[in-house]
Amino acid sequence: MRNKTPYRLVIADDHKMFLDGLISILSQRSDYEIVYTADSGMTLKKYLDINTKEKIDLAILDINMPELDGVALNKYIKKEYPSIKTLIVSMSAETQKIYELTTQEVNGYIPKNAKKEELLLAIETILKGTNYFSSSIKEAYTRSIFEKKEEVAITLSKREKEILELIAKEYTTQEIAEALFLSKYTIEGYRKSLISKLEVKNVVGLAKYAIKLGLVK
């Protein structure tokens, strides 16, 4: 059970009016302590790198910031400081950026025009261990998945789709080679290429992607 110590928050946003409003809202809560605010992603990155021993519970980030944007900053935080949870608060709803953020394990995303109550709900939900995405962001994320699916489907050759389908059906490399009248080494080359192109880690990831693309029911 958590003690009475306030949650420690950092914020990065280059819009001073919004930043001041955010500080005003959070300062009224005794369970939150704003440790640091920055007007750019790079400034917050430098602060975290200098104060590595300082406990931070949540980083609230804008997307469009000078020097280092919120997408890159979220990726950096998740790699270097995985214990810090991240919440994006931005007017940007670009599907590609939303897709990137979700693959980088962002903990939440709400638009800047969200009501005060939703902002506080998002923060509370994330700090308690559950991700939070506003309905508009969920809709944009769904669109991003379809767009990504279409994009990948277009770039895959007929042969790559055939191999991806057989991998998903649990064929071995030798079995795929025999089925397509290719050498085992050629199939291994395709497999490595597909892992790289689809940005997955192994054949399990390839199988999941084949299902996403509708190659296997």
C-alpha positions as CSV (number, residue, x, y, z in Angstrom):
1,M,0.0,0.0,0.0
2,R,1.4,3.4,-0.9
3,N,2.3,5.9,1.9
4,K,1.3,9.5,2.0
5,T,4.3,10.7,-0.1
6,P,3.0,12.6,-3.1
7,Y,3.5,11.3,-6.6
8,R,6.4,13.1,-8.3
9,L,5.7,14.6,-11.7
10,V,7.7,16.2,-14.5
11,I,6.2,18.1,-17.4
12,A,7.5,19.1,-20.8
13,D,5.5,21.5,-23.0
14,D,6.5,24.5,-25.0
15,H,3.2,26.3,-24.8
16,K,3.5,28.5,-21.7
17,M,-0.2,29.2,-21.3
18,F,-1.0,25.5,-21.3
19,L,1.9,24.7,-19.0
20,D,0.8,27.3,-16.5
21,G,-2.7,26.0,-16.6
22,L,-1.5,22.5,-16.0
23,I,0.6,23.6,-13.1
24,S,-2.3,25.4,-11.6
25,I,-4.6,22.4,-11.8
26,L,-2.0,19.9,-10.4
27,S,-0.8,22.3,-7.7
28,Q,-4.2,22.1,-6.0
29,R,-3.7,18.4,-5.4
30,S,-1.8,17.4,-2.3
31,D,-1.1,13.9,-3.7
32,Y,0.9,15.4,-6.6
33,E,4.3,17.2,-6.5
34,I,5.5,18.9,-9.7
35,V,9.3,18.3,-9.5
36,Y,10.3,20.0,-12.8
37,T,8.8,21.7,-15.8
38,A,10.6,22.1,-19.2
39,D,9.8,24.1,-22.3
40,S,11.4,21.5,-24.6
41,G,11.9,17.8,-24.8
42,M,15.7,18.2,-24.7
43,T,15.6,20.2,-21.5
44,L,13.6,17.5,-19.7
45,K,15.9,14.8,-21.1
46,K,18.9,16.7,-19.7
47,Y,17.2,17.1,-16.3
48,L,16.5,13.3,-16.1
49,D,20.1,12.5,-17.1
50,I,21.5,14.8,-14.5
51,N,19.2,13.7,-11.7
52,T,19.3,10.0,-12.3
53,K,18.7,9.1,-8.6
54,E,15.6,11.3,-8.2
55,K,12.4,9.3,-8.1
56,I,9.9,10.4,-10.8
57,D,6.5,8.7,-11.1
58,L,5.1,10.3,-14.2
59,A,6.2,12.4,-17.1
60,I,3.6,14.5,-18.9
61,L,4.7,15.3,-22.4
62,D,3.5,17.3,-25.4
63,I,4.3,15.9,-28.9
64,N,5.4,18.9,-30.9
65,M,8.3,20.4,-29.1
66,P,11.6,21.9,-30.2
67,E,14.9,19.9,-30.3
68,L,13.3,16.7,-29.1
69,D,9.6,15.9,-29.7
70,G,7.4,13.9,-27.4
71,V,7.6,10.7,-29.5
72,A,11.4,10.6,-29.3
73,L,11.4,11.7,-25.7
74,N,8.9,9.0,-24.7
75,K,11.0,6.4,-26.5
76,Y,14.1,7.6,-24.6
77,I,12.4,7.6,-21.2
78,K,11.0,4.1,-21.7
79,K,14.5,2.8,-22.6
80,E,16.6,4.6,-20.0
81,Y,14.0,5.1,-17.2
82,P,11.4,2.3,-17.5
83,S,10.0,3.0,-14.1
84,I,8.7,6.4,-15.2
85,K,5.2,6.3,-16.6
86,T,4.4,8.6,-19.5
87,L,1.3,10.6,-20.5
88,I,1.0,12.5,-23.7
89,V,-1.2,15.6,-23.7
90,S,-1.3,17.0,-27.2
91,M,-3.4,18.6,-29.9
92,S,-1.7,16.3,-32.4
93,A,-3.7,13.2,-33.4
94,E,-1.5,12.0,-36.3
95,T,-2.2,8.3,-36.7
96,Q,1.5,7.5,-37.4
97,K,2.7,9.2,-34.2
98,I,0.0,7.5,-32.1
99,Y,1.0,4.1,-33.6
100,E,4.7,4.8,-32.7
101,L,3.8,5.9,-29.2
102,T,1.8,2.7,-28.5
103,T,4.5,0.5,-29.8
104,Q,6.9,2.4,-27.5
105,E,4.7,1.5,-24.5
106,V,3.3,5.0,-23.7
107,N,1.0,4.8,-20.7
108,G,-1.6,7.3,-21.8
109,Y,-2.7,9.9,-24.4
110,I,-5.4,12.6,-24.1
111,P,-6.0,15.7,-26.3
112,K,-5.2,19.2,-24.9
113,N,-8.8,20.1,-25.1
114,A,-9.8,17.4,-22.7
115,K,-11.7,18.5,-19.6
116,K,-9.9,19.0,-16.3
117,E,-11.8,15.9,-15.0
118,E,-10.4,13.7,-17.7
119,L,-6.9,15.0,-17.3
120,L,-7.0,14.1,-13.6
121,L,-8.7,10.7,-14.3
122,A,-5.9,9.9,-16.8
123,I,-3.2,10.8,-14.4
124,E,-4.8,8.8,-11.5
125,T,-5.5,5.8,-13.7
126,I,-1.9,5.7,-15.0
127,L,-0.3,6.1,-11.5
128,K,-2.5,3.2,-10.3
129,G,-1.0,1.0,-13.0
130,T,-3.5,1.0,-15.8
131,N,-3.0,2.8,-19.2
132,Y,-5.5,5.5,-20.2
133,F,-6.4,6.7,-23.7
134,S,-9.2,9.1,-24.5
135,S,-11.9,7.9,-26.9
136,S,-10.7,10.2,-29.7
137,I,-7.2,8.8,-29.4
138,K,-8.5,5.2,-29.4
139,E,-10.3,5.9,-32.6
140,A,-7.2,7.4,-34.2
141,Y,-5.2,4.4,-33.0
142,T,-7.6,2.0,-34.7
143,R,-7.2,4.0,-37.9
144,S,-3.4,3.8,-37.5
145,I,-3.6,0.0,-37.3
146,F,-5.6,-0.2,-40.5
147,E,-3.3,2.2,-42.2
148,K,-0.2,0.3,-41.1
149,K,-1.8,-3.0,-42.2
150,E,-2.5,-1.6,-45.6
151,E,1.0,-0.1,-45.9
152,V,2.7,-3.4,-45.0
153,A,0.4,-5.4,-47.3
154,I,1.3,-3.2,-50.2
155,T,5.1,-3.5,-49.6
156,L,5.1,-7.3,-49.2
157,S,5.8,-9.3,-52.4
158,K,3.6,-12.2,-53.3
159,R,6.5,-14.6,-52.3
160,E,6.9,-12.9,-49.0
161,K,3.2,-13.3,-48.3
162,E,3.3,-17.0,-49.2
163,I,6.2,-17.5,-46.8
164,L,4.6,-15.5,-44.1
165,E,1.4,-17.6,-44.4
166,L,3.3,-20.8,-44.1
167,I,5.3,-19.6,-41.1
168,A,2.0,-18.8,-39.4
169,K,0.8,-22.3,-40.2
170,E,3.8,-23.6,-38.3
171,Y,5.7,-25.0,-41.3
172,T,9.4,-25.6,-40.7
173,T,12.0,-23.9,-42.9
174,Q,12.6,-27.2,-44.7
175,E,8.9,-27.7,-45.2
176,I,8.4,-24.2,-46.6
177,A,11.4,-24.8,-48.9
178,E,9.9,-28.0,-50.3
179,A,6.4,-26.5,-50.7
180,L,7.7,-23.5,-52.7
181,F,10.5,-25.4,-54.5
182,L,13.2,-23.1,-53.0
183,S,16.4,-23.8,-51.0
184,K,16.4,-23.8,-47.3
185,Y,18.9,-21.0,-47.3
186,T,16.6,-18.9,-49.5
187,I,13.8,-19.3,-47.1
188,E,16.0,-18.4,-44.2
189,G,17.0,-15.2,-46.1
190,Y,13.3,-14.4,-46.5
191,R,12.6,-15.0,-42.9
192,K,15.3,-12.7,-41.7
193,S,14.2,-10.0,-44.2
194,L,10.6,-10.3,-43.0
195,I,11.6,-10.0,-39.3
196,S,13.4,-6.8,-40.2
197,K,10.7,-5.4,-42.5
198,L,7.9,-6.1,-40.1
199,E,9.9,-5.0,-37.0
200,V,9.2,-8.1,-35.0
201,K,11.6,-10.2,-32.9
202,N,11.1,-13.8,-34.1
203,V,8.8,-16.2,-36.0
204,V,6.1,-15.9,-33.4
205,G,6.0,-12.2,-34.2
206,L,5.8,-13.1,-37.9
207,A,2.9,-15.4,-37.3
208,K,1.0,-12.8,-35.4
209,Y,1.5,-10.3,-38.2
210,A,0.3,-12.9,-40.8
211,I,-3.0,-13.1,-38.8
212,K,-3.2,-9.3,-38.6
213,L,-2.8,-9.1,-42.4
214,G,-5.6,-11.7,-42.9
215,L,-3.2,-14.2,-44.5
216,V,-4.3,-16.8,-41.9
217,K,-7.7,-17.2,-40.3
